[in-house]
Amino acid sequence: MMSQVTHRKLTELRFVGGRFDELDGLVEFDFLGELVTYRDLLVGIAEETWRRANPDRKNLPPGFKKGIRLAFRDIHPGSVIIPIERVFELDLPLEPPKDEIDEAAIIIEQTLRAAERDEPFPRGLSQRIVPLFGEWGITLQEGEGIELGGNGAGGRARLNVKIRTRILARAARKYQDRVTISGEVRGASLLRTSEGGSFVVNLDDGTRVEGSFAPEQEATITEALYRHRDVRIRIEGTAQFDPDGRMRRLVAIDRITPAPLCEDRYDPRSRPIWEVAIELGQSVPEEEWDKIPRDAARNLDHYIYGTPKGKP
């Protein structure tokens, strides 16, 4: 089956003020890099959004990045207005569903509004992504800006020199963020029973992180330490990070779950095997499918071992 190409509008970027008003619709090449950076922001936030929704899966779905296709077909005159569209290839003539990219576009607008009003960033924005805003808007001069979205009740979100500076100032601070991690307990010390204790965990990527645990979590921690050769722990909670994104300490633990290394757990959020099979089949050119004999199922031994064909 041939896939069909369809598209729908995601948002629009308006380059306003200064040179953009003077050029009256012309777009200098220097400005095109801002579109690429906007795409990178979208992809980065979309990846973080997916990972938060799927903490037990290490890898992104096959073709996640490849399936994110952005385009524009025209540039409106006046202050430069560029409508951004998503491009999809679908097997059926259906409306493309909303996904992480649509959520990322909303999060970017919310982040710009929060910085303008000096309010907390939206919960959907991982602090690991904040430094990426430092690459966006580098061509802007005083009096110029990039506006996003429609002109609804909240107005258009705007990026300018002042707002970009505020975002970067926050990126230079230590921050806390939600985490789901797993690793090997390599040390623990007990305080008074009413206070719990502290421990050290080696994460699967080799990072060593310290944390504190509550009294009711002591048994799980000490058991994981005693059996550290064959048991890992899965931790859901809040961690403190350096401005460069390095995890420094677990500041709050909501849940600790032991996970034996030999355990083969079923992940209910795993993709169905039939979806994987369809995706693999779609990656094979049609001319290769045409080479498969029509009677291959009935005469499999003939095509594998050379035995005579059976009767049709």
C-alpha positions in Angstrom: 0.0 0.0 0.0 1.3 3.4 -1.0 1.5 5.9 1.8 -0.2 9.3 1.5 1.5 12.6 2.3 -0.6 15.0 4.3 0.1 18.0 6.4 -1.4 20.3 9.0 -0.4 23.6 10.6 1.6 23.5 13.8 2.1 27.2 14.6 3.5 30.3 12.9 6.6 32.3 13.5 6.4 36.1 13.1 9.7 38.1 12.8 8.7 41.6 13.9 10.3 44.9 14.5 13.6 46.5 13.4 15.0 45.0 10.2 12.0 42.8 9.6 9.7 45.8 9.2 12.3 47.6 7.0 12.7 44.6 4.7 8.9 44.3 4.2 8.7 40.6 3.7 12.2 39.8 2.5 14.1 37.2 4.5 17.8 37.3 4.8 19.7 34.0 4.9 21.0 34.8 8.4 17.4 34.5 9.8 16.8 31.0 8.4 19.0 29.5 11.2 16.3 30.6 13.7 13.9 28.1 12.0 16.4 25.3 12.4 17.0 26.1 16.1 13.2 26.2 16.7 13.0 22.7 15.2 15.8 21.5 17.5 13.9 22.9 20.5 10.8 21.1 19.4 12.6 17.8 19.0 14.4 18.1 22.3 11.3 18.9 24.3 9.3 16.2 22.4 12.0 13.6 23.4 11.9 14.6 27.0 8.1 14.5 27.0 8.1 11.0 25.6 10.7 9.8 28.1 8.7 11.2 31.0 5.7 9.3 29.8 7.7 6.1 29.3 10.2 5.9 32.2 10.8 2.2 31.8 11.9 2.4 28.2 15.5 3.3 27.5 15.3 4.0 23.8 13.0 6.2 21.7 10.6 4.4 19.3 12.1 3.5 16.0 11.9 6.4 13.6 10.9 8.9 16.3 13.2 11.7 15.0 12.9 10.8 11.3 9.1 11.1 11.6 9.3 14.7 12.7 9.1 16.7 9.5 8.5 20.5 9.5 8.0 22.7 6.4 6.7 26.0 5.2 5.2 26.8 1.8 5.1 30.6 1.8 6.2 33.8 3.6 3.6 36.4 4.3 4.5 40.1 3.6 4.8 42.9 6.1 6.7 41.7 9.2 7.9 38.3 8.1 5.2 35.6 9.0 6.2 32.0 8.4 3.4 29.4 8.9 5.0 26.1 10.1 3.4 22.8 9.1 3.9 19.2 10.1 4.3 16.7 7.2 3.0 13.2 7.7 3.1 10.0 5.6 0.1 7.9 6.5 -1.2 4.6 5.1 -4.8 5.6 5.6 -6.5 9.0 4.8 -6.8 9.9 8.5 -6.3 13.1 10.4 -2.8 13.0 12.0 -3.1 12.6 15.8 -1.7 15.1 18.2 1.6 14.0 19.7 4.7 15.2 21.6 5.6 17.8 19.0 2.3 19.5 19.4 2.8 19.5 23.2 6.4 20.8 22.7 5.1 23.8 20.6 2.8 24.7 23.5 5.5 24.3 26.1 7.8 26.7 24.1 5.1 29.3 24.1 4.4 28.8 27.8 8.1 29.1 28.6 8.4 32.5 26.7 5.4 33.8 28.5 6.7 32.7 31.9 10.0 34.4 31.3 8.3 37.6 30.2 6.2 37.6 33.4 9.1 36.3 35.6 7.0 33.3 36.5 8.0 29.6 37.0 8.6 27.7 33.9 5.9 25.2 32.8 6.0 21.8 34.5 6.4 20.1 31.1 9.7 21.8 30.4 12.7 19.8 31.6 15.5 22.0 32.9 17.9 20.0 30.8 16.3 21.7 27.7 16.5 25.2 29.0 20.1 25.8 27.8 18.9 25.1 24.2 17.1 28.4 24.3 20.6 30.0 24.3 20.9 29.0 20.7 17.6 30.6 19.7 17.3 34.3 18.9 21.0 34.9 18.5 20.4 37.0 15.4 17.9 39.3 17.1 18.8 42.9 17.8 17.2 45.4 20.2 13.6 46.1 19.1 13.3 42.9 17.2 11.5 39.7 18.2 10.0 36.3 17.2 6.3 35.8 18.0 4.7 32.4 18.1 1.1 31.1 17.9 -2.1 32.9 17.3 -3.4 36.1 18.8 -5.8 34.5 21.2 -6.8 35.4 24.8 -3.2 34.9 26.0 -1.7 36.9 23.1 1.3 35.8 21.1 4.3 34.5 22.9 7.5 36.5 22.1 11.2 35.9 22.1 13.4 39.0 22.2 16.8 40.0 23.7 15.4 40.6 27.1 13.4 37.4 27.4 16.3 35.3 26.0 18.6 36.8 28.7 16.1 35.9 31.4 15.9 32.3 30.2 19.7 32.0 30.1 20.0 33.4 33.6 17.8 30.6 34.9 19.8 28.1 33.0 22.9 29.1 34.9 21.4 28.1 38.2 21.3 24.8 40.0 17.9 23.3 39.6 15.7 20.3 40.6 13.8 18.0 38.3 11.8 14.8 38.4 13.7 11.7 37.6 13.2 7.9 37.2 16.6 6.1 37.5 18.0 2.7 38.2 21.3 1.5 39.6 23.3 -0.5 42.1 23.4 0.5 45.8 27.1 0.7 46.8 26.9 2.3 50.3 24.5 3.2 53.0 24.6 4.8 56.4 21.8 4.7 59.0 20.9 7.7 61.1 18.4 7.6 64.0 15.5 5.4 63.1 13.1 8.4 63.0 15.3 10.1 60.3 16.1 7.4 57.9 19.6 7.5 56.4 21.7 8.2 53.3 23.0 6.0 50.5 25.1 6.0 47.3 23.8 4.5 44.1 25.8 3.7 40.9 23.6 4.5 38.0 23.6 2.3 34.9 25.6 5.0 33.0 28.4 5.0 35.6 27.3 8.1 37.6 27.5 8.0 41.4 24.7 9.8 43.1 24.0 10.3 46.8 20.6 10.4 48.3 18.6 10.2 51.6 15.9 7.7 52.4 13.0 7.7 54.8 12.8 5.1 57.7 10.1 3.1 55.8 12.6 2.7 52.8 15.4 1.4 55.0 14.7 -2.3 54.4 14.7 -1.9 50.6 18.0 0.0 50.6 19.8 -2.3 53.0 18.6 -5.4 51.1 19.7 -3.9 47.8 23.1 -3.1 49.3 23.5 -6.6 50.7 22.6 -8.2 47.3 24.1 -5.5 45.1 25.7 -8.1 42.8 22.3 -9.3 41.6 19.8 -6.6 42.5 19.2 -3.1 41.2 16.8 -0.5 42.5 14.5 1.7 40.5 14.0 5.1 42.0 11.3 7.7 41.2 11.7 11.1 42.8 13.4 14.5 42.6 17.1 15.2 42.0 19.3 18.3 42.1 21.3 19.1 39.0 24.2 21.4 38.2 23.6 24.0 35.5 25.3 21.7 32.9 22.7 19.0 33.6 24.9 16.8 35.8 22.9 15.1 38.5 24.3 15.9 42.0 21.9 14.5 44.6 18.6 12.8 45.1 16.7 15.2 47.3 13.4 13.4 47.5 12.4 9.7 46.9 8.8 9.0 46.2 9.2 5.3 45.4 11.9 2.6 45.5 11.5 -0.7 43.8 14.0 -3.6 43.8 14.6 -5.1 40.4 16.6 -8.4 40.2 19.0 -8.5 37.2 17.6 -11.9 36.1 14.0 -10.7 36.2 12.3 -10.6 32.8 9.6 -8.1 33.2 6.7 -7.5 30.9 6.3 -3.8 29.9 2.6 -3.1 29.1 3.7 0.1 27.3 5.9 -1.8 24.8 4.8 -1.5 21.2 2.7 -4.4 19.9 4.8 -6.8 17.7 2.3 -6.3 14.8 3.2 -2.6 14.8 6.9 -3.4 14.6 6.2 -5.9 11.8 4.2 -3.3 9.8 7.0 -0.7 10.2 9.7 -3.1 9.0 7.5 -4.1 6.1 7.0 -0.5 5.0 10.8 0.0 5.0 11.2 -2.6 2.2 10.9 -1.2 -1.3 7.9 -2.5 -3.3 10.1 -3.9 -6.0 11.6 -6.2 -3.4 8.2 -7.5 -2.4 7.4 -8.2 -6.0 10.3 -10.7 -6.1 8.6 -12.9 -3.5 6.9 -15.9 -5.3 3.1 -15.9 -5.0 3.1 -19.6 -4.1 5.8 -19.3 -1.5 3.6 -20.4 1.4 2.4 -23.5 -0.5 5.8 -24.4 -1.9 8.2 -23.3 0.8 10.3 -26.5 0.7 10.7 -26.0 -3.0 12.2 -22.5 -2.7 14.4 -23.4 0.3 15.5 -27.0 -0.5 14.7 -27.4 -4.2 12.1 -30.2 -3.7 9.4 -30.6 -6.4 6.5 -28.2 -6.2 3.3 -29.6 -4.8 0.0 -29.5 -6.7 -1.7 -26.2 -6.7 
